[in-house]
Amino acid sequence: MGDISLIAFDADDTLWECQSYFEKVEEEYCRLLAPYAPADKVSEALFATETANMPLFGYGCKAFMLSLLENAARVSGEQLTADEVTKIIRLGKGLLQLPAQPIDGVEETLKTLHDAGKYHLVVFTKGELLDQESKFKRSGLHAYFDDFVVVSDKTESSYHRLCRQFGIKVGQLLMVGNSFRSDIEPVLKLGGWAAHIPFRTVWQHEVVEEYDHPHLMRLDDFSQLKNLL
C-alpha cells in the first residue's frame, strides 16, 4: 500500500447515512398503498420497477420517486387518487433534504488524512448530480477533499477515468466504501486497493457475494482508516 496516492470515498452510507431514510420512506409508502396490496407485495413490485428503470433513470432520489409513482399506479390498478399522488411526491421530496450528517468518526478521520498531506482525497459517488452536490454541501466535509466526482454508475471504466484524471496508475488508488458491488469489486478487478466498511443496512440492489482478496481491507468503522494508513 506504500504507493497509494489517491483515496476515493463513496458518499451515501460511507460518509453520511442514506439507505435508512429510503427504507423509512418505503415503509410509509407501503402503509399508503395498504388498501391496494400487502406491504411485501408492494415492496417486491417496487424493487422490480426500480430495477427495470435503472438503465433509463439511473440512481438517486429523483429516479426513486418516479419508480414510486409508476409502481403505485400499477399496484393500485390505475386507481390512485390525487391525494395519494401528492403524498408520494412529498415522500420523495423528503429524501432530497436528508441531513447528510457525517457518520461517527468520518470528519475526524478525514481531517487527519487531509492534514497529513500524503494523499489526494476525492469523493467518488454515483447518482444524480444536483442531489449529491446538495448533500455534499450540507455535510460540511468539502474542506477535506480535492474533488467531488459524480458518475451515473461505478464501472471499471469510470474508475479508469478517475485514475487518469489524477494522473495515477490503478495500483495507486484506494477506494473506501460500504458497497462491495460498487465500491470494492470493480477496483479489485483492476488491481487497485479497497477498504470495505459495511453499513448496518444495504440496498437490495447492492447485495452480491463477497470474497477475500490480497488488496482488500475489511474495517469495522471509518476511524480505523487512520491506523490502516
N, C-alpha and C positions, 0 to 999 in steps of 0.2 A: 504493500500500500504506500510505499515511500514515494512513488511517482505521482500520486494523486494531486492534481492542481485545481480541479473544478468539482465542487459539491453541489448537486442539484437536489432540490427538495420538492416533493409533492406538496400540494396545498391542503385540500379537503381531507380531514381526519388524520393529517400528519402535522400540520401547523396549527390548524383550528378544527373544531368539531363541526361535522356536517351531516353525516348519514343519519344520526339520531333524529335530527329535525325532519328529514324526509320521512322517516318511519312514523313520527308523530302525525305528520300531515296525512299519511296513508291510513292511519288508524281513524282519524277524523273523517276522511273520505269514505271509508268503509261504513262508518256509522251513518253518514249522509245517504248512502246508497242501500242501506239495510232494507228499505221497502221493496227493493227490486231483486236482491240476491244476498246470500250469506257472505260474511266477510272473507272467508277463504276463497270463494269463487271470484269475488271482486278483485282480490289481490292477485290471484293466478291470472286472471284475464288482463289485469293492468300490466303485469310483467311481460306477458306475451305482446301486448300493444307497444310497450316501450321498446322491446327487442326488435320488433318489426319496423319501428320508426327510426331507429338509430342511424341507418345509412342515410336517411334524409334529414333528420333533425339534429343528429349528434347528441352531445351530452349537456347536462346543465338544467337549471330550474325552468327555463322557458320551454325547453323540449319536454320536460316532465309535465308541465302544465298542459301543454297541447295533448299529451297522451292521457292525462286525467280526463280531459273533456271528451276526447274521442272514445275512450273506454266507457265512460259514464253513459254516453249516448247509446252505445252498443248494448251495455248491460241492462239499461232501462227499456230497451226496445223502442228507442227514439221517443220516450215519454218524459224526458227531463223537463222540469218547469223552469221558468226564467229565474225564479228564486234559487233553485238548486244550481243552475249555471253560475249565477253570481257568487254563490258560496264557494264553489270550486275554484273560480278565478281568484277569490280572496285568499283561499288556502295557498294557491300557487304564488301569489304576490308576497305572501308572508315569507316564503323561502328566499326571496330576493333581498330580505332585510335581516339575514342571520347576524348574530352578534359578532362572529368572526373573532371571538376572544381566543388568544393563543392558549394552547393546551399547556398544562403544568410542565415546566422545565424548558419550554421552547425558547422563550425570549432570552433567558439566562445563557442557554447553550449557544444560541446564535451570536450573542454579544461576545462570548468567549472566542468563538471561531473567527468572528469578524476582526476582533482586536488582535488576534494572533498574527494576522497579515500574511498567512501562508497560502490561502486558498481564495479563489473566486467563488462566491456564493450566488446561486441563482434559484429562483422559484421556477419550476417546470411542471406545469399542470395542464390538464385538458378541460374542455368545457366551453362555455360561451364567454367571449372576451369581456363585455361590459360587466357581467355578473362577477366574474373572477377578479377583475380590476377593482370593483367596488369592495369586495371582501378584503382584498389586499390592503386597500386604504384604511378600512375600518380596523384592521388587525393591529396597526401601528408598528408593523415589522419592516417597513420599507427601508429604514436606515441601514439595515444589516445586509442588504442584497445589492449585487452589481447589476442584476437584470431580473425582469419578470416576463416569462415566456408562456403564452397560452397556445396550445395546439388543439386541433379537432379530435385527435386521438394519439395515444402514445404508442407509436410503432417503432420498429427498428430504424426505419428511415428518418423518423423525427429525432431520434437520439443521435443519429449520424449528423444531422443538420445542426443540432445543438453543439456537438463537438467541433464542427467546422467553424461555427460562429465564434467560438473562443480559441480556435487555433490549437486544439489539443488532439491527441490520439484517444481512442475509446478507453484504453487501459489507464488513462489519467482521470477518468470520470468515476465519481462515487455518487450513486443515486440513493436517496433516502426516501422511503415511503411506506405506506401501510398496505398497499395492494400488491400482492405477489404477481398478479396477472399483468398489471400496467406498469408498475414501478420497478419490479425486480427481474422477472424473467427476460424481458427484451434486452436489458443491459447485460445480464449474464451471458446470453447467447452471443452478444457482440464482443465479449471479452473484457467488459468493464467490471466495476465493483458495485455492490449493492448492500445497503443496510435496511433490513426489514423490521419495521416497528408496527406490529399489528395493533389495530384499534379494537375496542370492545365489541363493535358491530361492523359488519361488512355488507355491502350491497350484493345481492344475489348474482348480478352480472359479473362481479369481480372474483367470484369463487372459482379457484382452479386447484388442481393437485399440486402441492408444494414438494420441494425436494432440497437436499443439501447440495452445496457447491463450494469449491475452494475460495471463490471470490464473494461468498455470501456471509454476512454477519447478521445474526438474529439478536435484536435488542428488546428488552422489556419496556423501556421508556426512553424518551427523547434525550434526556440528560446524559445517558450512557455514551452518547457520541463524543463527549469531551474526553472520556478515558480512552475510547477507541482510537481517536486521532492524536 
